Amino acid sequence: MQVRNSWVVRPGGEAQPFYDKAEFEEAKKRAGGIEKWIEEQLKGTSVTVVLFGAETYDREWVRHEIKRSYELGKGLLAIDIHSVKDPQLGIDRQGTNPLSYFTIKQNGRDVPLSNLYGAYDWVRDNGYVNMPAWIETAAKAAGR
């Protein structure tokens, strides 16, 4: 929520869309379910930002969204949020970058997407200030 809400107080900035857990739960109930909902969410976007923590790597729908974003030629970037302090739980353990789940062939070698797209740490890399530039870089790299 801290990362999502960083857009709310950004001067002159308009909030960019983030997926909401309530929307995700509602999508499960609709015809076509989550897959259709993800496709709708990707329409009109140029970059997919993957916020990840300790358990994100193993989430089926996160993987699906990354795969579809890559297939659609979207820019991708991953932001590690494990250092963001939860008021009740403190900080989380670091997780694996979900972009590393996928590989593509380059010069006859399997190269993980995590080697090809930007990955940042929200706290260490000052995401509040730098996230707009990360998104812009990912969009330009994708030709968008």
C-alpha positions as CSV (number, residue, x, y, z in Angstrom):
1,M,0.0,0.0,0.0
2,Q,2.9,2.4,0.7
3,V,4.1,2.0,-2.9
4,R,0.6,2.3,-4.3
5,N,-0.1,5.4,-2.2
6,S,3.2,7.1,-3.2
7,W,1.3,8.2,-6.3
8,V,-1.5,9.8,-4.3
9,V,0.8,12.5,-2.8
10,R,3.1,13.0,-5.9
11,P,2.9,16.7,-6.8
12,G,1.4,17.2,-10.3
13,G,1.3,13.5,-10.8
14,E,-1.8,11.5,-11.7
15,A,-2.2,8.1,-10.1
16,Q,-1.3,5.2,-12.3
17,P,-3.4,2.1,-12.1
18,F,-2.4,-0.6,-9.6
19,Y,-4.3,-3.9,-9.2
20,D,-6.4,-4.0,-6.1
21,K,-6.8,-7.3,-4.2
22,A,-10.6,-6.7,-4.0
23,E,-10.7,-6.3,-7.8
24,F,-8.7,-9.5,-8.1
25,E,-11.0,-11.4,-5.8
26,E,-14.1,-10.1,-7.8
27,A,-12.5,-11.2,-11.1
28,K,-12.3,-14.8,-9.9
29,K,-16.1,-14.8,-9.7
30,R,-16.7,-13.5,-13.3
31,A,-17.0,-15.5,-16.5
32,G,-13.5,-15.8,-17.9
33,G,-12.1,-15.1,-14.5
34,I,-8.7,-13.8,-13.7
35,E,-7.2,-14.4,-17.2
36,K,-9.8,-12.2,-18.9
37,W,-9.4,-9.6,-16.1
38,I,-5.6,-9.5,-16.6
39,E,-6.1,-9.1,-20.4
40,E,-8.4,-6.1,-19.8
41,Q,-5.9,-4.5,-17.3
42,L,-3.1,-4.8,-19.9
43,K,-5.1,-3.0,-22.6
44,G,-3.7,0.5,-23.2
45,T,-0.6,0.0,-21.0
46,S,3.0,0.3,-22.1
47,V,4.7,-1.0,-19.0
48,T,4.1,-3.7,-16.5
49,V,5.6,-3.0,-13.1
50,V,6.0,-6.1,-10.9
51,L,6.1,-5.4,-7.2
52,F,7.6,-8.4,-5.5
53,G,8.2,-9.7,-2.0
54,A,9.0,-13.0,-0.4
55,E,6.1,-15.0,-2.0
56,T,5.5,-13.3,-5.3
57,Y,7.7,-15.6,-7.4
58,D,5.5,-18.6,-6.8
59,R,2.2,-16.9,-7.7
60,E,0.6,-18.3,-10.9
61,W,-1.2,-15.2,-11.9
62,V,1.9,-13.0,-11.5
63,R,3.7,-15.3,-13.8
64,H,0.8,-15.2,-16.3
65,E,0.8,-11.4,-16.3
66,I,4.6,-11.3,-16.9
67,K,4.3,-13.8,-19.7
68,R,1.5,-11.9,-21.4
69,S,3.2,-8.6,-20.9
70,Y,6.3,-10.0,-22.6
71,E,4.2,-11.5,-25.4
72,L,2.5,-8.2,-26.0
73,G,5.8,-6.3,-26.1
74,K,5.1,-4.3,-23.0
75,G,8.0,-2.8,-21.1
76,L,8.8,-4.7,-17.9
77,L,10.4,-3.8,-14.6
78,A,10.5,-5.4,-11.2
79,I,10.6,-3.6,-7.9
80,D,11.6,-5.4,-4.7
81,I,9.5,-4.2,-1.9
82,H,10.7,-6.5,0.9
83,S,12.4,-3.6,2.7
84,V,9.2,-1.5,2.9
85,K,8.2,-1.5,6.6
86,D,4.8,-2.9,7.5
87,P,3.6,-1.0,10.6
88,Q,2.6,-4.4,12.2
89,L,5.0,-6.9,10.7
90,G,8.2,-5.0,10.1
91,I,10.1,-5.9,6.9
92,D,9.8,-9.1,5.0
93,R,12.5,-11.5,3.8
94,Q,13.7,-10.9,0.3
95,G,12.1,-12.9,-2.5
96,T,13.2,-14.0,-5.9
97,N,12.6,-11.6,-8.8
98,P,9.7,-13.2,-10.7
99,L,11.1,-12.1,-14.0
100,S,13.8,-14.7,-13.5
101,Y,11.2,-17.5,-13.9
102,F,11.1,-16.9,-17.7
103,T,14.0,-17.3,-20.1
104,I,14.4,-16.5,-23.8
105,K,17.1,-17.7,-26.2
106,Q,19.8,-15.3,-27.0
107,N,22.9,-16.4,-29.0
108,G,21.9,-20.0,-28.2
109,R,21.7,-19.5,-24.5
110,D,18.8,-19.3,-22.1
111,V,18.7,-15.8,-20.6
112,P,16.4,-14.9,-17.7
113,L,14.1,-11.9,-18.3
114,S,15.5,-10.6,-15.0
115,N,18.8,-10.1,-16.9
116,L,17.1,-8.1,-19.6
117,Y,14.8,-5.8,-17.7
118,G,15.4,-3.4,-14.9
119,A,15.1,-4.5,-11.3
120,Y,15.1,-2.1,-8.4
121,D,14.8,-2.0,-4.6
122,W,12.1,0.4,-3.5
123,V,13.9,1.5,-0.4
124,R,17.6,1.3,-1.4
125,D,17.0,2.8,-4.8
126,N,14.6,5.5,-3.6
127,G,11.5,4.3,-5.5
128,Y,9.4,7.2,-4.4
129,V,11.6,9.6,-6.3
130,N,12.8,7.3,-9.1
131,M,9.9,5.1,-10.1
132,P,8.6,7.5,-12.8
133,A,12.1,7.4,-14.5
134,W,12.2,3.6,-14.2
135,I,8.8,3.3,-15.9
136,E,9.9,5.8,-18.6
137,T,13.1,3.8,-19.2
138,A,11.1,0.5,-19.5
139,A,8.6,2.1,-21.9
140,K,11.4,3.5,-24.1
141,A,13.2,0.1,-24.1
142,A,10.0,-1.5,-25.4
143,G,9.7,1.1,-28.1
144,R,6.6,2.7,-26.5
